[in-house]
Amino acid sequence: MNTQSEHLKNLQEVRSTMERSSRFLSLSGFSGIFAGLFALLGVLVVYIYQQDFFYGKNITQGIFLDETMLSPNEVNGLIAFLFFDALFILIFALVMAVYFAMRNVRKNGLPVWDSIAKRMLVSLFIPLVTGGVFCFVLMHHHLIYLIAPSTLVFYGLSLVSASKYTLSNVRYLGIAEVILGLIAMFYTTYGLIIWAVGFGVLHVIYGLSMFGKYEKNIIQAKE
């Protein structure tokens, strides 16, 4: 009986070692929670700005759909505001992700920058950068209502692409983001709301799931 349990324990250790050598396991649920909360804050800022921007313009089709009543300067100002709002959210999310990942790396004694981390980042950034360029093209043509759905789709694709080098939760989050983005393509009037669900609510759910599945037990064990 003891021999069988020892074999099972050895197999689990081998499996854990193989997983550590083939996957980046230092992602933190806290980064997802913070990214989601900050995305919701960014959406709130856009909503307040929208109310003030469209006040008195008699635009009833929904956010950013009817630009015929806006001057070129107003359109450019709107695009600039959206760009910097999204950029600020992205920078904050990346900083949080790097900070918590580095913290987990130090706690678990894992290498900071290995081949798996490099492959994961390459897989992540190829669709992400492509999506960024695509969104710039949409901005150039003033197709603002397609930007929110496009960011969801390309972000989801980047997560799916990177998920083969990290935890499976990332793949599920990516698939959900793509689905939401495609839905938003058809219901552009609700683009901001769907964007808030994708980048805000789903990130918080993902972060809580990651924390409960991978980090909570570790924290309790150390206490």
N, C-alpha and C positions, 0 to 999 in steps of 0.2 A: 504493500500500500504506500509506504514511504517512498519506495523507488519510483512508483508511478507519479506521485505528486512532485518528486524532484525532476522527473523528465518533463512534466507539464510546466513547471517553473522555468526550467532551462529553455523550453520552446518559447515561452512568453518573453524571456529575456532576449532570445535571438530575434524574435519578431520585433520587439521594441527597438533593438539595435539597428535592424534593417530599415525600420520606419524612420528612425532618426537620421540615417545616412541617405535616405532618398526623399525626405520631405522636410520643409521648413515648418517647424512646430512651435515657433515662438510668438505667433500672433496672439494678441490679447483681446479679450472681450471688452475691456475698458475702452480701447481705441474705437471700437464700433459704437459703443454707447455715447462717447463724447462727440464722435462725428455725426451721429444721428441727431443729437440735441442741438448741435451747432447748425446743422442743415435746417432744422425747424426754425431756429432763430433767424437764419438767413431768409427763409421763406416769409417769415413774419415781417422782416424789413422790406422785402419786395412788395408784399401786400399793402403795407402802409404807404410805400412810395407810389404804388399803383393808384390807390385811392386819391392821393393828392395830385398825381400826374394827370389822370383822366377826369378830374373834377371839372364839371361844366362843359365837357366836350361832347356829351350826349352819345357816348359809345356804349352800346348795350350788348355787343356780341360776345363779350368776354375779354379776358386779358390779352392784349397784344394782337388781336385778330384784325382789327380794322385800322389801317394806318393811313387811309385816304384823308382823314381829318387832321393829320399831323404834318407839321412842316418838316423839311429835311433836318433842320437843327434839332427838333424835338425827337425825331427818330434816332439820330446819332447820339443824343444825350441818353435816351432810353437804352440803347445798345451798350453804351459805355457803363451805365449803372449796373446792368445785368452782368456784364463781363466781370467787373471788379467785385461784385457781390459773390459771384460763383468762384472767382479766383481766390478770394479770401477764405471761403468755405473749404476749398480744395487744399490750400496751404495749411490751414489749421488741422484738417483731417490727416494730412500726411505727417505733420509734425507729431500729432498724437500717436499715430500708428508706429512711427519710428521710435518715439520715446518708450512706449510700452513694450514694443518688441525688443528693444535693447535691454530693458529692465528684465524681461523674461530670459533673455540670452545670458545675462550675468547671473541670474538666480539659478538657472539650470546648468550652468557651466558649458554651454554650447559655443561653437565658433561663431564669431560675430559676422564674418563675411566669407562664406564658403561658396562652392560651385552651385549648390542647390539654391541659395539665396539669389545668386546672379541669374540663374535660369528662371526663377520665379519672377524676378523684376523685369527681365526681358519679355517674358510671356505676358506680363501685366501691361507693360508700357507700349507695346506695339499696337494693340487695338486702342489703347487709351489716347496715344498721340494721334493716331489716325482719326479717331473721333473728334479730337480737339481741332484738327485741321478742317474736318468736315463742318464743324460748328462755325468756324471762322468763315467758311464759304457761305453758310446760311446767313450769317450776319452781313456779309458783303452784299448779298442779294436781298437783305431786309426780310428774310423769311423767319421772323423771330418766333412765330408760334410753333415752329418745328424744332427749335433748339432744345427745349426741355425733354421732349420724347427722345431726341437723338442722343442726348447725354446719358439717359437711362439705358438705351440699347447698347451703346458702345462701352459704357462702364460695366454693364452686365457681361458683355462678351469678354472684356479684359479679365474679369473675375473668373469666368469659366476657363479661360485660357491659362490663368495662373494656378488654378485649383489643383492641377495634376502634380504640383510641387508642394502643396500644403494641405491643410485640413479640408475634409469634404464639405464642411459647413459653408465654405467660401463658394463652392460650386452651386449649392442650392440658393445662396443669396444672389449669385450672378444670374441664374435662370429666372428667378423671380423678378430681377431688375429688367431683364430683356422683355419678359411678358408684359410688365407694366409699361415699358417704353412703347411697345407695339400697340397696346391699348390706347395710350396717349396719342399715338399717331392718328387714330380715328376720332378721338374725342378731344380735339385740341382746345376746346373751350375750358376743359378741366386740366389743362397741362400743368399748371402750377400746383394744383391739389395732388395730382398723381405724382409729380416730382417730389412733393413733400412726403408722400407715403413711401416712395422708393428710397430716397436718400435719408429721410428722417426716421420714419416709423420702422421700416425694415432693418435699418442699421441698429436701432435700439434693440429690437427683437433678436437680431443676430448676436449683438454684444452680450445680451443677457444669457442667450443660449450657450455661447462660448464660455462665459464665466461659470455657469452652472455645470457644464460638462467637463471642463478641463482645469479650471482655476480654483473653484470653491473648495474642492477636496484637498488641494495642495495647501491652501491657506489654513484650513482647519487642521491639517496634519502638522503643520509647523507650530501651530498654537498648542 
